[in-house]
Amino acid sequence: MMKKKRLKKILELIKKFDIENQDVLMKMLQKEGFNVTQATISRDIKELDLIKVVSDFGGYKYVERDNGGSENKSKFISIFRDSVISVDYAGNMLVLKSYSGMANAACAAVDSMSWNGILGTIAGDDTIFAVCKSEELAAEASEEISKLINK
């Protein structure tokens, strides 16, 4: 019974936080009241079939295997980083500049990554426009994108 609860908590934690390694996961579980060792965490990760993928900010994190979805996200992040040069916003509109001819690929990456607050995108040759729900969300997305492309 305790194992089921622990496995469920692991899934909750990896969905809520970008957990980079077993040590961080172990400490989080211990804070939640689970008395676990690194060996237990290792077995749990194997049983849950968790994999590591590139996080939105360039580190790594554990996720559930999902038939290529996470792998595709990593590919989109890579395409995005290789294509986008800069980002800025005005009001609720984001403007991303890319290398010539790369805006469509970068725009597809933005769409696939489901950025919080982005309602829609449109791409030209070297420019992407994205409409956000609010100016605040545009500012947050701009900051997140900036961190992503400047790694």
Residue pairs with C-beta under 8 A, 6 or more apart in sequence:
2 34
5 34
6 29
6 34
6 36
6 44
7 44
7 47
7 48
9 29
9 32
9 34
10 25
10 29
10 44
10 45
10 48
10 50
11 48
11 64
13 19
13 25
13 28
13 29
13 32
14 25
14 50
14 61
14 62
14 63
14 64
17 28
17 61
18 55
18 56
18 57
18 59
18 61
19 25
19 28
19 61
19 62
20 55
20 59
20 60
20 61
21 60
22 38
22 41
22 42
22 45
23 38
25 41
25 45
25 62
26 36
26 37
26 38
26 41
29 36
29 41
30 36
45 62
48 64
49 64
49 65
50 62
50 63
50 64
50 65
51 62
51 63
51 64
51 65
51 70
52 60
52 61
52 62
52 63
53 60
53 61
53 63
53 70
53 71
53 73
53 74
54 60
54 73
54 74
54 77
54 78
55 61
56 77
56 113
56 144
56 148
57 144
57 147
57 148
57 151
58 147
58 148
58 151
63 70
72 112
73 112
73 113
76 108
76 109
76 112
76 113
77 109
77 113
77 148
79 105
79 106
79 108
79 109
80 106
80 109
80 110
80 113
80 148
80 149
81 148
81 149
81 151
82 102
83 98
83 99
83 102
83 103
83 105
83 106
83 109
84 96
84 97
84 98
84 102
84 106
84 128
84 145
84 149
85 97
85 98
85 99
85 149
86 96
86 97
86 149
87 94
87 95
87 96
87 97
87 142
87 145
87 146
87 149
88 94
88 95
88 142
89 95
89 132
89 135
89 138
89 139
89 141
89 142
91 135
91 138
92 131
92 132
92 133
92 134
92 135
92 137
92 138
93 129
93 130
93 131
93 132
93 138
94 118
94 128
94 129
94 130
94 131
94 132
94 138
94 141
94 142
94 145
95 127
95 128
95 129
95 130
96 103
96 106
96 110
96 127
96 128
96 130
96 145
97 126
97 127
98 106
98 126
98 127
98 128
99 126
100 125
100 126
101 125
101 126
102 126
103 123
103 124
103 125
103 126
103 127
103 128
104 123
106 123
106 128
107 121
107 122
107 123
107 128
110 118
110 121
110 128
110 130
111 121
115 130
115 141
115 144
115 145
116 137
116 140
116 141
117 132
117 133
117 134
117 137
117 138
117 140
117 141
118 130
118 131
118 132
118 137
118 141
119 130
119 131
119 132
119 133
120 130
120 131
121 128
121 129
121 130
121 131
122 128
122 129
123 129
130 141
132 138
132 141
